[in-house]
Amino acid sequence: ETGVTQTPRHLVMGMTNKKSLKCEQHLGHNAMYWYKQSAKKPLELMFVYNFKEQTENNSVPSRFSPECPNSSHLFLHLHTLQPEDSALYLCASSQEAGEWNEQFFGPGTRLTVL
Amino acid sequence: AQSVSQHNHHVILSEAASLELGCNYSYGGTVNLFWYVQYPGQHLQLLLKYFSGDPLVKGIKGFEAEFIKSKFSFNLRKPSVQWSDTAEYFCAVNAGSGTYKYIFGTGTRLKVLA
């Protein structure tokens, strides 16, 4: 595998379920990001991890819980979501978190909350 | 708050037509500017970027963008589009000085007719 991979690619869950999204990067990068992409809205940055430390939490509700066990893996744990949380969740990575670094994106997980 | 505006949401062109997609941002300080492209069924990928220096930036596949500081703009151009340029194009801004935050526009869907 090369680049940034995300699993699952599609997820349907009820509001009472608990699920996790997984992201893995094979680029040797040290920063990883979660974005939310909703229809007709800009990509919204959710979380940033730099060298496994969370450096940004963009006022994300606590029903979204990120985890970064190492520089190659990033998880987004989901619980008691709302229908308005349905969106495409994109993971990205960059060499480091900072203004000079190009981000490489994964294919996304299409989440539907019923 | 910082924001990025892409005024053209949908653009339809015939092959060989010239393309210009608008991008305006609101931030008065130093910025780093990006255009990303998402081809159908593929990941977001970097098209070109501007950090400093020559305000006319050349990217992949014949695309270029011009940074006009006085207009807070970073428009994307291509002299002659091809059917394979059909994609969604996103402008992004990173307000330098150590911030990890990228602000994306809502995207412009380009359809090129063969």
Interface residues (C-beta under 8 A of the other chain):
Chain A: G3 V4 A31 K40 K41 P42 L43 L45 V48 N50 T55 E56 N58 L90 A92 A97 G98 E99 W100 E102 Q103 F104 F105 G106 P107 G108
Chain B: V4 N32 F34 Y36 Q42 H43 L44 Q45 L46 K49 F51 F90 A92 N94 A95 G96 S97 G98 T99 Y100 K101 Y102 I103 F104 G105 T106 G107
